[in-house]
Amino acid sequence: MFSPHQLNELQKLQDLLQEKILRLRTAKAIETRAAVIFQLDKQIQEAEAEHDKVAQEIAQLNQKQTPKQYQEIKTLDTKTILILAANPKDTPQLRLEEEIREIDEGLRHANHRDKFKLEMKLAVRQRDFYRAILDTQPQIIHFCGHGEGEDGILLEDETGMTAFVRADTLASLFKLFAQKGLECVLLNACYSEVQAEAISQHIKHVIGMNRAIGDRAAINFAVAFYDALAAGEDIEFAFELGRSQLIGLQENQTPILKTKS
């Protein structure tokens, strides 16, 4: 029989596992000893497996407590946000875990939290991009990491080092998923306006950065942007609210919104 207490305990466990994964990822990012990195990788894999198991149990309980017709309507009404993060070993370290944690915390405390589902993939390689999109079918994709203008955004290769992905490659990828309900792409990376321009040929709303953006500014913008969406505001309002949080840092002109004509 369905137990609300059981569901509540599983959700608490899921939150704890998510925080654990973020802590392990952070520890791995600053670790230099190969043996320790190996152990951290193992712990991360175990935590992710346990997190997936708990998520499946929560999904099963939700199906039991919710009438099928309502469940179908709720699923259609829920927007999935997919966060893709990359910080290769040979690039300056960013506060990506803090950005993700603050976005997650804001969504979980929002008035319309039931309308958003947050998925994430860290240490992203090029193939992880399309695999994660295929798996989650998101309406919003958020990339956080480094960008190098014409050279592209920076992902990881098989060894954790830098692999550039150019604008034309991203545009061709997102063109395919535009037909699958993808509505918005946020490239929270330096000099990503080039990629945003190319992607906006296919996606309705794309946000990029027209110059370098500091860690604090990137976090402030992202948190305010998703706080607005979770409060029921549209993307244009969320974008302007995000920019308003950068005035004190004198970076409010850095984010650029591209809209498909």
C-alpha positions in Angstrom: 0.0 0.0 0.0 1.2 3.5 -0.8 2.7 5.4 2.2 3.1 9.3 2.0 5.7 8.9 4.7 7.7 6.5 2.6 7.6 8.9 -0.4 8.8 11.7 1.8 11.7 9.7 3.2 12.7 8.7 -0.3 12.7 12.3 -1.5 14.9 13.3 1.4 17.3 10.5 0.6 17.3 11.6 -3.1 18.3 15.1 -2.0 21.1 13.8 0.2 22.5 11.6 -2.5 22.4 14.6 -5.0 24.4 16.7 -2.5 26.8 13.8 -1.9 27.4 13.5 -5.7 28.1 17.2 -5.9 30.6 17.0 -3.0 32.4 14.1 -4.6 32.6 15.9 -7.9 34.0 18.9 -6.2 36.6 16.8 -4.4 37.6 15.1 -7.7 38.0 18.5 -9.5 40.6 19.7 -7.1 42.4 16.4 -6.5 45.7 15.6 -8.2 46.6 12.2 -6.9 45.6 9.4 -9.4 44.8 6.9 -6.7 42.5 9.2 -4.9 40.8 10.2 -8.1 40.2 6.6 -8.9 38.5 6.1 -5.5 36.4 9.2 -5.9 35.3 8.0 -9.4 34.2 4.7 -7.8 32.3 6.5 -5.0 30.6 8.8 -7.6 29.5 5.8 -9.7 28.0 4.1 -6.6 26.2 7.3 -5.4 24.8 7.8 -8.9 23.6 4.2 -9.1 21.9 4.6 -5.7 20.4 7.9 -6.8 18.9 6.4 -9.9 17.5 3.5 -7.9 15.8 5.9 -5.4 14.5 8.0 -8.4 12.9 4.9 -9.8 11.2 4.0 -6.5 9.8 7.6 -6.2 8.5 7.3 -9.8 6.7 4.1 -9.0 5.2 5.5 -5.8 4.0 8.6 -7.7 2.3 6.4 -10.2 0.5 4.4 -7.5 -0.8 7.5 -5.7 -1.8 9.5 -8.8 -4.7 8.6 -11.1 -3.4 7.7 -14.6 -5.3 10.5 -16.4 -4.0 13.1 -14.0 -0.5 11.7 -14.2 -0.5 12.0 -18.0 -1.6 15.7 -17.8 1.0 16.5 -15.1 3.7 14.9 -17.2 2.8 17.0 -20.2 2.7 20.1 -18.0 6.1 19.5 -16.4 9.2 21.1 -18.0 12.5 19.3 -17.7 15.7 21.4 -17.2 18.8 19.6 -18.2 22.1 21.0 -16.8 25.2 20.0 -18.7 28.4 21.0 -17.0 32.1 20.7 -18.1 35.3 22.0 -16.5 38.2 20.1 -18.1 41.4 19.5 -16.1 43.4 21.9 -18.2 41.1 24.9 -17.8 40.6 27.3 -14.8 38.3 25.7 -12.2 34.8 27.2 -12.0 32.2 27.1 -9.2 29.9 24.8 -11.3 28.7 22.7 -8.3 27.7 25.9 -6.5 25.8 27.1 -9.5 23.9 23.8 -9.9 23.2 23.6 -6.1 21.7 27.1 -6.0 19.6 26.5 -9.0 18.3 23.2 -7.5 17.6 24.9 -4.2 15.7 27.7 -5.8 13.5 25.3 -7.8 12.7 23.2 -4.8 11.4 26.2 -2.9 9.5 27.8 -5.7 5.7 28.2 -5.9 5.5 26.2 -9.1 8.2 23.6 -8.2 6.0 20.8 -9.4 6.1 22.2 -12.9 9.9 21.7 -13.2 12.1 18.7 -13.1 15.9 19.1 -12.8 18.3 16.7 -14.5 22.1 17.1 -14.7 25.2 15.6 -16.3 28.6 16.6 -15.1 32.0 16.3 -16.7 30.3 16.3 -20.1 31.9 14.8 -23.2 30.6 15.5 -26.7 28.7 12.2 -26.9 27.2 13.0 -23.5 25.4 16.0 -25.0 23.1 14.0 -27.2 22.8 11.0 -24.9 21.6 13.2 -22.0 19.1 15.0 -24.3 17.8 11.7 -25.6 17.4 10.3 -22.1 15.6 13.3 -20.6 13.8 15.0 -23.5 14.2 18.5 -21.9 12.4 21.7 -22.7 15.4 23.8 -21.3 19.1 23.0 -21.7 21.6 24.8 -19.5 25.3 24.6 -20.2 27.7 25.8 -17.6 31.4 25.8 -18.3 34.0 27.6 -20.5 33.6 29.2 -23.9 36.2 30.5 -26.4 34.2 32.4 -28.9 34.7 31.1 -32.5 36.6 28.1 -31.2 33.5 26.9 -29.4 32.4 25.7 -25.9 34.8 23.5 -24.0 33.8 19.9 -23.2 35.9 17.0 -22.0 37.6 14.3 -24.0 38.1 10.7 -22.8 41.0 11.8 -20.6 39.3 14.8 -19.0 41.1 17.3 -21.1 39.7 20.0 -23.4 37.6 19.2 -26.5 36.2 22.1 -28.4 32.7 22.0 -29.9 32.0 24.7 -32.5 28.8 26.6 -33.2 27.9 24.7 -36.4 28.1 21.4 -34.6 25.9 22.6 -31.8 23.4 24.2 -34.2 23.1 20.9 -36.2 22.5 19.0 -33.0 19.9 21.3 -31.6 18.1 21.5 -35.0 17.2 17.8 -34.5 15.9 18.3 -31.0 13.9 21.5 -31.8 11.2 19.2 -33.1 11.2 17.3 -29.8 10.0 20.2 -27.6 13.3 22.0 -26.8 12.3 25.6 -26.1 15.3 27.3 -24.6 19.1 26.9 -24.4 21.2 28.9 -21.9 24.9 28.9 -22.5 26.3 30.2 -19.2 29.9 30.4 -20.6 32.3 33.1 -21.6 32.1 34.4 -25.2 29.2 32.0 -26.1 27.2 34.6 -28.2 28.6 33.0 -31.4 27.1 29.6 -30.4 23.9 31.3 -29.3 23.5 33.0 -32.6 23.9 29.7 -34.5 21.5 27.8 -32.2 18.8 30.5 -32.4 18.2 29.6 -36.0 16.4 26.5 -34.7 15.5 27.1 -31.0 13.0 29.8 -29.9 15.0 31.3 -27.1 18.8 31.1 -26.7 20.9 32.9 -24.2 24.7 33.4 -24.5 27.4 35.7 -23.2 29.0 38.4 -25.4 32.2 38.5 -23.4 33.9 36.9 -20.3 31.6 36.5 -17.3 32.7 36.0 -13.7 31.8 33.1 -11.5 29.6 35.2 -9.2 27.8 36.9 -12.1 27.2 33.5 -13.9 25.7 32.1 -10.7 23.6 35.2 -9.9 22.2 35.3 -13.4 21.3 31.6 -13.5 19.6 31.6 -10.0 17.5 34.6 -10.8 16.6 33.3 -14.2 15.2 30.0 -12.9 13.7 31.6 -9.8 11.6 33.7 -12.2 10.6 30.7 -14.4 9.6 28.7 -11.3 7.5 31.7 -10.2 5.5 31.4 -13.4 7.2 34.2 -15.4 8.1 33.8 -19.1 11.6 33.6 -20.5 11.9 37.2 -21.5 11.0 38.3 -17.9 13.4 35.7 -16.4 16.2 37.0 -18.7 15.7 40.6 -17.6 15.5 39.6 -13.9 18.8 37.7 -14.3 20.5 40.7 -15.9 19.2 43.0 -13.1 21.2 40.9 -10.6 24.4 41.8 -12.4 24.2 45.5 -12.3 26.3 45.7 -9.1 28.9 43.6 -10.7 28.8 45.8 -13.8 28.1 42.7 -16.0 24.4 43.2 -16.7 25.2 43.8 -20.5 27.0 40.5 -20.8 24.0 38.1 -21.2 22.4 38.2 -24.7 19.0 36.8 -25.6 18.5 35.5 -29.1 15.0 34.8 -30.3 14.1 32.8 -33.3 12.3 34.9 -35.9 
